[in-house]
Amino acid sequence: MLESVKSWWANARVVSRANAHRTIAAFVVSLGVAGTAAAPPVAADQILNPDPNAAALGAPPVFLGPEEQQILLDEIESYFNTVDTLQSRFLQFNSDGTIYQGDLLISRPGMMRIDYDDPIPFLIVADGTFYIFVDEELEQASHIPLNLTPAEILLRQPLALSNDLEVTDAARADGRLLITVAHTEEEDLGSLTFVFDENPLELLQWIVVDTQGLITRVVLQDPILGAELDRDLFRFINPWTVRDDTN
């Protein structure tokens, strides 16, 4: 689903505000991309939950009281603030039922790269300033200010779950922890839920819900923390820009 790919972090307001190459209406029309460019096959035992609209966990979550929640938030902040880089394969579950795979690189603060496996023709790059959505098939790139996307939350270093962020839910279930955060002043940026393994504390997946209710779940596969990553991986030079060198 094209919209789900771009909505990993961006939403309708952000896309229009940034004057992206395609409008949301165009995305709705082009949802057939998911059908014409079939997602790569995924082994059944790799799928934690094939329905992104289902609950993240099997057992009903137990919501945490204020004191326990604060202890947990302190632990999560400490965890994130020791993570400078992350690289991982991932599975992306889209609201239309399609599943994409690819490679994820994160270098905090501010940088991220998402390469989708063929035949999905998309690339996402966060270069510290912009969230850049690249459609290689259409030879187009959309630049969205990074601070207007929920990706900015994940890419903060240090990460503080306070100030301009609000923790809207904190729960425990099946040995996992769920923390949902949203911007306090930018309600139309949607919400971001982190899912952690509790013991030891480890980020497993996250779920983005936009203001239209579209849910995109990203599941990490064997993430590697602390590897040295080339900063050039987080730079995007538009190869389709026509330059007039006569001036």
ZAMARGU-4260 file (C-alpha; in steps of 0.2 Angstrom, whole numbers, plus 5000, padded with zeros to 4 digits):
<rodrens>
0) 5000/5000/5000 | 5008/5016/4994 | 5000/5027/5007 | 5006/5015/5021 | 5024/5016/5015
5) 5024/5035/5015 | 5014/5035/5031 | 5027/5026/5040 | 5030/5043/5048 | 5021/5056/5037
10) 5003/5060/5037 | 4991/5070/5026 | 4994/5086/5034 | 5012/5085/5033 | 5012/5079/5015
15) 5002/5094/5009 | 5012/5106/5020 | 5028/5101/5012 | 5021/5102/4994 | 5025/5083/4991
20) 5024/5078/4972 | 5008/5068/4975 | 4993/5073/4985 | 4984/5062/4997 | 4970/5060/4984
25) 4983/5053/4971 | 4989/5041/4984 | 4971/5034/4987 | 4969/5032/4968 | 4986/5023/4967
30) 4983/5010/4980 | 4982/4997/4967 | 5001/4998/4967 | 5001/4985/4981 | 4991/4974/4969
35) 5002/4976/4954 | 5019/4976/4963 | 5016/4961/4974 | 5026/4962/4990 | 5040/4949/4992
40) 5035/4932/5000 | 5037/4930/5019 | 5038/4914/5028 | 5024/4910/5039 | 5035/4908/5055
45) 5042/4925/5052 | 5025/4934/5054 | 5021/4939/5072 | 5004/4945/5068 | 4998/4946/5050
50) 4984/4959/5054 | 4991/4976/5058 | 4974/4981/5065 | 4974/4967/5078 | 4981/4969/5095
55) 5000/4969/5096 | 4999/4955/5109 | 4989/4940/5112 | 4984/4943/5131 | 4975/4958/5136
60) 4987/4972/5142 | 4988/4977/5160 | 4990/4996/5161 | 5003/5003/5173 | 5000/5014/5187
65) 5009/5031/5188 | 5023/5026/5199 | 5027/5010/5189 | 5025/5019/5173 | 5038/5032/5178
70) 5050/5019/5182 | 5047/5011/5166 | 5049/5027/5156 | 5065/5031/5165 | 5072/5013/5159
75) 5066/5016/5141 | 5074/5033/5140 | 5090/5026/5147 | 5089/5012/5134 | 5086/5024/5119
80) 5100/5035/5125 | 5113/5021/5124 | 5108/5017/5106 | 5117/5028/5094 | 5115/5016/5079
85) 5104/5002/5074 | 5103/4991/5058 | 5090/4978/5055 | 5080/4968/5043 | 5062/4972/5045
90) 5044/4967/5041 | 5031/4980/5038 | 5013/4976/5040 | 5001/4988/5031 | 4983/4992/5034
95) 4978/4984/5017 | 4985/4967/5022 | 5001/4968/5012 | 5018/4964/5019 | 5034/4973/5014
100) 5052/4968/5019 | 5068/4978/5018 | 5083/4985/5027 | 5083/4998/5041 | 5098/5009/5046
105) 5097/5022/5060 | 5110/5034/5066 | 5105/5046/5080 | 5102/5060/5081 | 5092/5063/5065
110) 5097/5050/5052 | 5088/5035/5045 | 5087/5025/5029 | 5074/5012/5024 | 5078/5002/5008
115) 5063/4991/5002 | 5066/4974/4994 | 5061/4972/4976 | 5049/4974/4968 | 5044/4989/4980
120) 5052/5004/4972 | 5053/5015/4987 | 5067/5022/4997 | 5066/5033/5013 | 5080/5044/5020
125) 5080/5055/5035 | 5096/5066/5033 | 5094/5076/5050 | 5084/5090/5042 | 5071/5081/5030
130) 5061/5065/5029 | 5064/5061/5010 | 5052/5049/5002 | 5059/5043/4985 | 5048/5034/4972
135) 5061/5027/4960 | 5048/5021/4948 | 5041/5038/4946 | 5058/5046/4948 | 5052/5058/4961
140) 5057/5063/4978 | 5047/5072/4992 | 5056/5082/5005 | 5046/5084/5022 | 5053/5093/5037
145) 5059/5080/5049 | 5052/5089/5064 | 5034/5087/5057 | 5035/5068/5057 | 5034/5056/5071
150) 5050/5049/5065 | 5058/5063/5074 | 5053/5055/5090 | 5063/5039/5087 | 5078/5049/5080
155) 5080/5061/5095 | 5096/5059/5105 | 5094/5060/5119 | 5076/5055/5120 | 5065/5062/5134
160) 5047/5056/5135 | 5041/5072/5142 | 5041/5091/5137 | 5033/5091/5120 | 5029/5073/5121
165) 5014/5065/5130 | 5014/5046/5135 | 4996/5042/5131 | 4997/5023/5136 | 5009/5012/5145
170) 5005/4993/5147 | 5012/4976/5150 | 5007/4960/5142 | 5015/4943/5137 | 5032/4949/5144
175) 5032/4964/5133 | 5030/4982/5136 | 5019/4995/5126 | 5022/5013/5126 | 5012/5025/5116
180) 5018/5043/5113 | 5011/5058/5104 | 5016/5076/5101 | 5007/5087/5114 | 5006/5102/5102
185) 5005/5092/5085 | 4990/5081/5088 | 4988/5078/5069 | 5005/5069/5068 | 4997/5053/5074
190) 5004/5042/5088 | 5019/5030/5089 | 5018/5014/5100 | 5035/5006/5105 | 5034/4987/5109
195) 5049/4981/5120 | 5054/4964/5126 | 5054/4967/5145 | 5068/4956/5150 | 5081/4961/5144
200) 5074/4977/5138 | 5075/4977/5119 | 5065/4986/5106 | 5055/4974/5095 | 5043/4984/5085
205) 5034/5000/5083 | 5016/5005/5077 | 5012/5021/5068 | 4993/5026/5068 | 4989/5041/5058
210) 4974/5053/5060 | 4964/5043/5047 | 4966/5027/5057 | 4979/5019/5046 | 4990/5007/5055
215) 5007/5002/5050 | 5017/4990/5060 | 5036/4988/5058 | 5044/4972/5066 | 5063/4972/5068
220) 5072/4956/5064 | 5089/4953/5073 | 5093/4971/5076 | 5112/4976/5078 | 5116/4990/5090
225) 5131/5001/5090 | 5139/4996/5072 | 5148/5010/5063 | 5138/5017/5049 | 5144/5027/5034
230) 5136/5045/5035 | 5135/5045/5016 | 5121/5032/5018 | 5110/5045/5025 | 5112/5058/5011
235) 5101/5059/4996 | 5106/5068/4980 | 5091/5068/4968 | 5097/5060/4952 | 5082/5067/4942
240) 5085/5085/4945 | 5089/5094/4929 | 5102/5108/4932 | 5106/5122/4920 | 5125/5123/4920
245) 5125/5137/4907 | 5122/5151/4921
</rodrens>
